[in-house]
């Protein structure tokens, strides 16, 4: 942790111009706009508590923005580093295979696909080593598939009820 000392932020001319441009317009997240405003006010000589009250940030947060600017530059002071996140457990190809499987008729003896059945079949067909029901549900939701709502059967009746252009049935009524 840094020892507390008076914060004096001296903005470089180029950085001051960039801050002005950022505040002038464009689409920035609220976080970035507040950081830009805080940095500008720090550059004008306000203390972190004053800046915090004016911008709506905690004084500690304002100090951190100032320290990051002094040590690592404008880019680092305004924007967060990318977060690593977890590696996806399944490849795009595996997901596509599962979606393709769901778009086929349900297995023999089943009227429709269920989430549990999709999990069983995906593992049985060795599309994935193992997968949870929630993962399947999210995958189907992402593709707007709801196989459990509709039976995968061919519906007859395409010939029944032929209509004329005026909306009445052909051959009578």
Secondary structure as the mmCIF struct_conf table of DSSP 4:
data_model
#
loop_
_struct_conf.conf_type_id
_struct_conf.id
_struct_conf.beg_label_comp_id
_struct_conf.beg_label_asym_id
_struct_conf.beg_label_seq_id
_struct_conf.end_label_comp_id
_struct_conf.end_label_asym_id
_struct_conf.end_label_seq_id
HELX_LH_PP_P HELX_LH_PP_P1 UNK A 2 UNK A 4
HELX_RH_AL_P HELX_RH_AL_P1 UNK A 13 UNK A 24
BEND BEND1 UNK A 25 UNK A 26
HELX_RH_AL_P HELX_RH_AL_P2 UNK A 30 UNK A 43
TURN_TY1_P TURN_TY1_P1 UNK A 44 UNK A 45
HELX_RH_AL_P HELX_RH_AL_P3 UNK A 48 UNK A 55
TURN_TY1_P TURN_TY1_P2 UNK A 56 UNK A 56
HELX_RH_AL_P HELX_RH_AL_P4 UNK A 59 UNK A 72
HELX_RH_AL_P HELX_RH_AL_P5 UNK A 74 UNK A 78
BEND BEND2 UNK A 79 UNK A 79
HELX_LH_PP_P HELX_LH_PP_P2 UNK A 80 UNK A 83
HELX_LH_PP_P HELX_LH_PP_P3 UNK A 86 UNK A 88
BEND BEND3 UNK A 89 UNK A 90
HELX_RH_AL_P HELX_RH_AL_P6 UNK A 92 UNK A 102
TURN_TY1_P TURN_TY1_P3 UNK A 103 UNK A 103
BEND BEND4 UNK A 104 UNK A 104
HELX_LH_PP_P HELX_LH_PP_P4 UNK A 105 UNK A 107
TURN_TY1_P TURN_TY1_P4 UNK A 108 UNK A 109
BEND BEND5 UNK A 111 UNK A 112
HELX_RH_AL_P HELX_RH_AL_P7 UNK A 115 UNK A 124
TURN_TY1_P TURN_TY1_P5 UNK A 125 UNK A 126
BEND BEND6 UNK A 127 UNK A 129
HELX_RH_AL_P HELX_RH_AL_P8 UNK A 133 UNK A 142
TURN_TY1_P TURN_TY1_P6 UNK A 143 UNK A 144
TURN_TY1_P TURN_TY1_P7 UNK A 147 UNK A 149
BEND BEND7 UNK A 150 UNK A 150
BEND BEND8 UNK A 158 UNK A 159
TURN_TY1_P TURN_TY1_P8 UNK A 160 UNK A 161
STRN STRN1 UNK A 163 UNK A 163
TURN_TY1_P TURN_TY1_P9 UNK A 165 UNK A 166
BEND BEND9 UNK A 167 UNK A 168
STRN STRN2 UNK A 169 UNK A 169
TURN_TY1_P TURN_TY1_P10 UNK A 170 UNK A 171
#
